[in-house]
Amino acid sequence: MFKRIYLLAFFSIITTTAALAQGSLDIHFNALGFMDNREYKDFVARSRTYSGVRTTLDLGLNLDSMNHFIVGANGIHEFGAKPYFLKVNPVAYYSFTGKNWLFNAGAFPREGLLDDYPRALLNDTLRYYRPNVEGLLTRFHNAHFTETAWIDWVSRQTVTDREQFLFGFSGKYRPSLTGPFYVSHYFLLMHDAGAEVLLPNDHIQDNGGGQIRLGLDLSHKTILDSLSIEAGGMMSFERVRGVDNFQTPKGFVANAYLSWKRFALFDEFYKGQGSHIIYGDAFFEKKTYNRLDIIYTPFLYKRVKGQFILSLHQTPGYSSNQEAFRVTVDLGRRTLVRFKE
C-alpha cells in the first residue's frame, strides 16, 4: 500500500510540474573550507584542530514561485582522513516560500535559518559536523517582526539508540523601521528518551535554555560600517525525570559587534550561574566568561568569502585562544530547465 502511495505522489508531482508554465529545474552548489585550531586550557580534552571541507550540491524542482522540492547531498572531508568522506548527509525537503511565510519539511540546511542562535545555546561546531536540520521549520516575517519555530530530530529510537530531538523558537521585534531599538529572543529544549530496551536506572532527560535581549542597531549612524549592542538575561533548563526537578541556572549576557571595511570585532560576555547545555558552548558552564573575536576578511569577491578569526577566551584563572580560517563559496541557484505547457 505504501508503495502505491509513493508512486501516486511521484506521478502527481511529475503531472503537476508538466502543467505549470512557470515551473523549472535548478541546481545549487556551495562549499565551506575550515581550519579551526582550539587551545582550551579550561577544557584540555577539547583542545584540538578541526580542519576540512564541506560541499553541497542539490537540484531544485520548482512547481511555481512558492512550492519547491530540493534533493541533493552534503558531504564532509576532514583533511588527512580516510575514507575521503567522513559522512554524507542527504538533502531532501519540501519548501514553501510565500510573501510572509516560510515552511520547510525534510532534511534541509540550517545555514541562514538557525545560524543566528547564540553560541551558548547552539555551539559553532554544528556548522562543521551537523549542517542540516532533520524535521520541520516555519517562519513568519514582516517589516517589524520575525518568528521562527522548528523541530530537529537527532536520533531515532531503536533497540540500542535513544530517542532524541531538539525543538525551539526564536524571533526579533523592531518597533520602528528607522529607530535603533529591537528585542530578540531564543529558546531550545532537547528531549532525550531511552532506547526500546530500557537500561537499569535509565531516565528521560530534558536539557535546554533561552535568552531575551534588548538591542541597539547603530549601523551607518557612526563612522563604522556596523555597530550593534545587546544585553539581556539567560536561563538554562535541565532535569532527569524521576530523579530531580528542573535546575534553572540564570545569568546576564551582553555582546557588541562593530565592523569597519575588512575588520570586525565581536565581544561576548556572560556572568551568572554556570549552565550545562548539551549543544551549547561549554564555556558557559563557567560563572564568568568573556570571548573576543578579532575578524579580518582578506578577500570578499562576489560569491567567495574568506575570513581569519582570532578568538580570546577569558574565564577565572584561565586564558585560552582559538585561531580559525574559513572560506565559503556559494554559486547561488542556477536554472537548468524551464518547463513549458
C-alpha positions as CSV (number, residue, x, y, z in Angstrom):
1,M,0.0,0.0,0.0
2,F,2.8,2.4,0.9
3,K,4.5,1.7,-2.5
4,R,1.3,2.7,-4.2
5,I,1.1,6.0,-2.2
6,Y,4.7,6.8,-3.1
7,L,4.1,6.1,-6.8
8,L,0.9,8.2,-6.7
9,A,2.8,11.1,-5.1
10,F,5.6,10.8,-7.6
11,F,3.3,10.8,-10.6
12,S,1.3,13.7,-9.1
13,I,4.5,15.8,-8.9
14,I,5.5,15.0,-12.4
15,T,2.0,15.7,-13.8
16,T,1.7,19.0,-11.8
17,T,5.2,20.1,-13.0
18,A,4.4,19.5,-16.6
19,A,1.2,21.5,-16.3
20,L,2.9,24.6,-14.9
21,A,4.4,27.0,-17.4
22,Q,6.4,28.8,-14.7
23,G,7.9,25.5,-13.4
24,S,11.7,25.0,-13.5
25,L,14.6,22.8,-12.5
26,D,17.6,24.4,-11.0
27,I,21.0,23.5,-9.4
28,H,22.8,24.9,-6.4
29,F,26.4,24.4,-5.2
30,N,28.1,25.8,-2.1
31,A,31.2,24.8,-0.1
32,L,32.8,25.6,3.3
33,G,36.5,25.1,3.9
34,F,37.7,25.5,7.5
35,M,40.8,25.3,9.7
36,D,39.9,25.8,13.3
37,N,42.6,25.4,16.0
38,R,41.5,25.5,19.6
39,E,43.8,25.7,22.6
40,Y,41.4,25.4,25.6
41,K,43.1,25.5,28.9
42,D,39.7,25.1,30.6
43,F,38.8,22.0,28.6
44,V,42.1,20.3,27.7
45,A,40.2,17.3,26.2
46,R,38.5,19.7,23.7
47,S,41.8,21.3,22.6
48,R,42.0,20.1,19.0
49,T,42.1,21.3,15.4
50,Y,39.0,21.0,13.2
51,S,40.0,21.1,9.5
52,G,38.3,20.0,6.4
53,V,35.9,21.0,3.6
54,R,32.2,20.6,3.3
55,T,30.5,20.6,-0.1
56,T,26.8,20.7,-1.0
57,L,25.1,20.0,-4.4
58,D,21.4,19.8,-4.9
59,L,18.7,20.0,-7.5
60,G,15.5,22.0,-7.0
61,L,12.2,21.2,-8.7
62,N,10.2,24.5,-8.6
63,L,6.5,23.9,-9.2
64,D,5.9,27.6,-9.1
65,S,7.3,30.6,-7.3
66,M,6.2,29.2,-3.9
67,N,6.4,25.4,-4.0
68,H,9.8,23.7,-4.2
69,F,11.3,20.2,-3.8
70,I,15.0,20.1,-3.2
71,V,17.2,16.9,-3.3
72,G,20.9,16.6,-3.0
73,A,23.8,15.7,-0.7
74,N,26.1,17.5,1.8
75,G,29.5,15.7,2.3
76,I,32.4,16.5,4.7
77,H,36.0,15.5,4.2
78,E,38.4,16.1,7.1
79,F,42.0,16.8,5.9
80,G,44.1,13.7,6.1
81,A,41.2,11.4,6.9
82,K,40.4,8.1,5.2
83,P,38.0,7.2,3.7
84,Y,37.6,10.5,1.8
85,F,34.2,11.5,3.0
86,L,33.7,11.3,6.8
87,K,30.0,11.5,6.3
88,V,27.5,12.4,3.6
89,N,24.2,14.0,4.8
90,P,21.2,13.7,2.4
91,V,19.4,16.9,1.5
92,A,15.8,16.2,0.7
93,Y,12.9,18.6,1.6
94,Y,9.8,20.5,0.6
95,S,9.9,24.2,0.9
96,F,7.1,26.7,0.7
97,T,8.2,30.4,0.3
98,G,5.3,32.9,0.5
99,K,5.3,36.6,1.0
100,N,5.3,36.4,4.8
101,W,5.8,32.6,5.4
102,L,8.5,30.0,5.0
103,F,7.9,26.3,5.7
104,N,10.5,23.6,5.3
105,A,9.8,19.8,5.8
106,G,12.6,17.2,5.5
107,A,16.4,17.4,5.7
108,F,17.5,21.0,4.9
109,P,20.5,23.3,5.7
110,R,20.4,25.2,9.0
111,E,22.6,27.9,7.4
112,G,20.6,31.1,7.1
113,L,17.8,29.7,9.3
114,L,19.3,28.9,12.7
115,D,22.8,30.1,12.5
116,D,22.0,33.3,14.4
117,Y,21.4,31.4,17.6
118,P,23.8,32.4,20.5
119,R,26.7,30.0,20.9
120,A,25.6,29.5,24.5
121,L,22.6,27.5,23.1
122,L,24.0,26.1,19.8
123,N,27.8,25.8,19.5
124,D,29.7,26.7,16.4
125,T,31.0,23.2,15.6
126,L,27.5,22.3,14.4
127,R,28.3,24.2,11.3
128,Y,31.1,21.7,10.6
129,Y,29.5,18.4,11.7
130,R,25.7,18.8,11.7
131,P,24.8,21.2,8.9
132,N,21.2,20.0,8.4
133,V,18.0,20.2,10.3
134,E,16.1,17.0,10.0
135,G,12.4,17.8,10.7
136,L,10.3,20.9,10.3
137,L,10.7,24.7,10.4
138,T,8.3,27.5,9.8
139,R,9.0,31.2,9.8
140,F,6.7,34.3,9.8
141,H,8.1,37.7,9.0
142,N,7.0,41.2,8.1
143,A,8.6,44.6,8.3
144,H,8.7,44.7,12.1
145,F,8.6,41.1,13.3
146,T,10.2,37.7,12.6
147,E,9.4,34.5,14.4
148,T,10.9,31.0,13.7
149,A,9.7,27.7,15.2
150,W,11.4,24.3,14.5
151,I,12.0,20.7,15.5
152,D,15.2,18.8,14.7
153,W,15.3,15.0,15.0
154,V,18.7,14.0,16.4
155,S,18.3,10.2,17.0
156,R,15.6,7.8,16.1
157,Q,14.7,5.2,18.8
158,T,15.9,1.6,18.1
159,V,16.8,-1.3,20.3
160,T,20.0,0.4,21.2
161,D,19.7,4.0,20.1
162,R,18.0,6.7,22.2
163,E,15.1,8.9,21.0
164,Q,16.4,12.5,20.9
165,F,15.1,15.6,19.3
166,L,15.5,19.4,19.6
167,F,12.8,21.9,19.3
168,G,12.8,25.7,19.7
169,F,11.8,29.1,18.6
170,S,13.4,32.5,18.1
171,G,12.4,35.9,16.9
172,K,13.1,39.6,16.7
173,Y,10.8,42.6,17.1
174,R,11.7,46.1,15.8
175,P,9.0,48.7,16.7
176,S,10.4,51.3,14.3
177,L,12.0,50.7,10.9
178,T,14.1,53.8,11.3
179,G,14.8,53.5,15.1
180,P,17.8,51.6,16.5
181,F,15.9,49.6,19.2
182,Y,14.9,46.0,18.9
183,V,14.1,42.9,21.1
184,S,15.2,39.4,20.3
185,H,14.7,36.0,22.0
186,Y,16.0,32.4,21.6
187,F,14.8,29.2,23.1
188,L,15.5,25.5,22.6
189,L,15.0,22.3,24.5
190,M,16.4,18.8,23.9
191,H,14.2,15.8,24.8
192,D,16.4,12.7,25.5
193,A,14.4,9.5,26.0
194,G,15.6,5.9,26.3
195,A,16.1,3.1,23.7
196,E,13.4,0.5,23.1
197,V,15.2,-1.8,25.6
198,L,15.5,0.2,28.7
199,L,18.6,0.0,30.8
200,P,18.6,-0.1,34.6
201,N,18.4,3.4,36.2
202,D,17.9,5.0,32.8
203,H,15.7,8.1,32.8
204,I,14.2,10.6,30.4
205,Q,16.2,13.8,30.4
206,D,15.3,17.4,29.3
207,N,18.0,20.0,28.6
208,G,18.0,23.4,27.0
209,G,18.0,27.1,27.6
210,G,16.8,30.5,26.4
211,Q,17.8,34.2,26.1
212,I,16.0,37.5,25.9
213,R,18.0,40.5,24.7
214,L,17.4,44.2,24.2
215,G,19.5,45.6,21.4
216,L,20.5,48.8,19.6
217,D,21.5,48.7,16.0
218,L,23.6,51.8,15.3
219,S,24.9,50.8,11.9
220,H,25.5,53.6,9.5
221,K,24.9,56.1,12.3
222,T,28.6,56.4,13.1
223,I,31.8,56.3,11.0
224,L,31.7,52.5,11.4
225,D,30.0,50.3,8.8
226,S,28.2,48.3,11.5
227,L,27.7,48.8,15.3
228,S,25.3,46.9,17.5
229,I,25.0,46.4,21.2
230,E,22.8,43.8,23.1
231,A,22.2,42.9,26.7
232,G,19.8,40.7,28.5
233,G,19.2,37.5,30.5
234,M,19.8,33.8,30.0
235,M,18.3,30.8,31.7
236,S,19.0,27.1,31.2
237,F,16.8,24.1,32.0
238,E,17.9,20.7,33.0
239,R,16.2,17.7,34.7
240,V,16.3,14.0,35.0
241,R,12.7,12.8,35.2
242,G,12.0,10.8,38.3
243,V,15.3,11.9,39.9
244,D,15.1,15.7,40.3
245,N,13.1,18.8,39.2
246,F,14.2,21.4,36.7
247,Q,17.5,23.0,37.5
248,T,17.4,26.6,36.2
249,P,20.7,28.5,36.4
250,K,20.4,32.1,35.4
251,G,22.8,34.8,34.2
252,F,23.4,38.1,32.4
253,V,24.6,38.2,28.8
254,A,25.9,41.1,26.7
255,N,27.6,41.4,23.4
256,A,28.8,44.1,21.0
257,Y,29.7,43.9,17.3
258,L,31.4,46.5,15.2
259,S,32.9,46.5,11.7
260,W,34.9,48.8,9.5
261,K,35.8,47.8,6.0
262,R,37.5,44.4,6.3
263,F,37.9,44.4,10.0
264,A,35.4,43.5,12.7
265,L,35.3,42.9,16.5
266,F,32.7,40.8,18.3
267,D,32.8,40.7,22.1
268,E,30.5,38.3,24.2
269,F,30.2,38.4,28.0
270,Y,28.4,36.1,30.5
271,K,28.0,36.5,34.3
272,G,25.9,34.2,36.4
273,Q,25.4,30.6,37.4
274,G,27.1,28.1,35.2
275,S,24.8,26.4,32.6
276,H,25.2,23.0,31.1
277,I,23.5,22.9,27.7
278,I,24.3,19.8,25.7
279,Y,24.5,21.5,22.3
280,G,25.8,24.8,23.7
281,D,29.3,26.1,24.1
282,A,30.9,24.6,27.2
283,F,32.5,27.9,28.3
284,F,29.1,28.9,29.6
285,E,29.4,26.3,32.3
286,K,31.7,28.9,33.9
287,K,30.2,31.6,36.2
288,T,32.2,34.3,34.3
289,Y,33.2,34.2,30.7
290,N,34.3,36.7,28.0
291,R,35.1,36.0,24.4
292,L,36.6,38.5,22.0
293,D,36.6,37.7,18.2
294,I,39.1,39.7,16.1
295,I,38.0,39.2,12.5
296,Y,39.8,40.1,9.3
297,T,38.3,39.4,5.8
298,P,41.2,39.3,3.4
299,F,39.1,38.6,0.4
300,L,35.5,39.1,-0.5
301,Y,34.8,38.6,-4.1
302,K,31.2,38.1,-5.5
303,R,30.2,34.7,-4.1
304,V,33.5,33.9,-2.3
305,K,34.4,35.0,1.2
306,G,37.5,34.2,3.3
307,Q,37.9,35.2,7.0
308,F,40.6,34.9,9.7
309,I,39.2,34.9,13.3
310,L,41.3,35.1,16.4
311,S,39.2,34.3,19.5
312,L,40.4,35.1,23.0
313,H,38.6,33.2,25.8
314,Q,38.7,34.5,29.4
315,T,37.4,32.7,32.4
316,P,38.5,33.0,36.1
317,G,42.1,31.7,36.3
318,Y,42.4,30.8,32.6
319,S,43.1,32.4,29.3
320,S,42.5,30.3,26.1
321,N,42.8,31.1,22.4
322,Q,41.4,29.9,19.1
323,E,42.5,30.6,15.6
324,A,40.3,29.9,12.6
325,F,40.3,30.5,8.9
326,R,37.1,29.8,6.9
327,V,36.3,30.2,3.2
328,T,32.8,30.0,1.8
329,V,31.7,29.6,-1.8
330,D,28.1,29.9,-2.8
331,L,27.3,29.9,-6.5
332,G,23.6,30.5,-5.9
333,R,20.7,28.7,-7.7
334,R,21.1,28.4,-11.5
335,T,18.2,27.4,-13.7
336,L,18.8,24.3,-15.8
337,V,15.4,23.8,-17.5
338,R,12.2,25.8,-17.7
339,F,9.0,23.8,-18.3
340,K,6.6,24.8,-20.9
341,E,2.9,24.0,-21.4
